[in-house]
Amino acid sequence: MIRALFVMSSLLMVQPAVQAADGYPCQWVRGRLSTYNGNPTFRIWPQGTRRLLGVVGEKPGETEDAAILPIAVRKADPGFERDIWGSFRVCPVTPERKGLMRMVRMVDARDLRVRER
């Protein structure tokens, strides 16, 4: 019995440190965070791609308020008049589908630079 518990606890330690609620692994994405008129308000364009990631909150419908963003991003004061470039740690909420915006939760950000439009 003790051996089985040891094996189970060892396997749990090997799991990724952070995972999205839906089982998709969190990852760092380098790109541009912009504010859009529409839903979701905040979107990330991963540099070098032709897609957008929609930033949503933990609860359904949480997309309009900057409170869903990490503190470092809120301090950069996102808005319609500026873009924020940097590395964003995102946890996917929806599966990746060709031609559709993938919804993600942003859990961290670093190396941020603000650029006026």
N, C-alpha and C positions, 0 to 999 in steps of 0.2 A: 504494500500500500504506500509506504513512504517513498519507495523507488518510483512508483507511478506519479506521485505528486511532484517529485523532483524533475522527472522528465517533462511533465506538463508545464511547470514553471520555467524550465529551460527553454522550451519552445516559445513561450510567451515573450521572453526577453529578446528573441531573435526577430520578432515582428517589427515593422517600421515604427519609428517613434511617433509620427503624426500621420493620421489617415483621415480622410473626409468621412462623414457619417455614412455615406453610401458605399464605402469601400474603395473609392478611387484614391490612389496615393497623392499626397500633397507634393508640390514641386515648386522650384523657383523659376520664375519667368522674367526675362529681361524685356522691357518694352515701355510703352507710353500709356499712362492713365489719363483719360479724357472724360469730360462731363458732356453728356448728350441730352437733348430734349427728347424724351421717350423713356421706355422701360426696357432694361434697367438704366438708371441715370449714369452710373459709373461703368466704364468699359475699358478693358486693357487690349491694346494692340501689341501682341508679341512681335518683337523686332524680327524682321526677315520672313514674316508669314503674310498670308492674305486672309487672316481670320480675326475675329474679335471674341474676347471673353467678357461676358456680362457679370458684373460683381453684384451679388445678392447677399442678404443677411441670413442669419440662422433660421429665422421664422419666415414662413411664406408671406410675401408682400413687403418685406423689408428691402426696399431698393432705392428709396428716394432720399434718405437721410445720410449725411456724412458719418453718423454714429456707427455705421456698419464697417467703416474703414479703420485700420490700425492707427494708433495715436501719431506715429511718425508721418503718415499721409495726411491726417487732419491738420497737423502743424504746418504742412506745406500749403494749406488752404486751397483745395481743389475748387475749380469753378469754370464757368464758360469761357473766361478770358485767359486761361492758362492751362498748359499741359504739364504733367508730372512724369518725368522719365526716371527709371530706376529698375531695381530688381524687386519683384513682388512674389511672396510665397502664397500660392493659391491652392485651395482644395476643391477639386471639381465636385459639383453637385449633380450634374447631368452627364450622361454618356456623350462621348464625342461622336458627332454625326456630320457628315459632309454637307456643307451648305447651310448649316444652322449655327447660331451663336451658342457656345457652351457656357453654362452658368457655373460660376465658381464663388467660393468665399475667400476673401483675402484675409490672411491671418498674420502677415508680417510684411515689412518693406525695409529696404536699405538702399544706400547710395542714391538718394533722391536728388533730382535737379529740376527746378521749376523753370519752365520756358513760357514766356508770354506769347499769345497768338498774334 
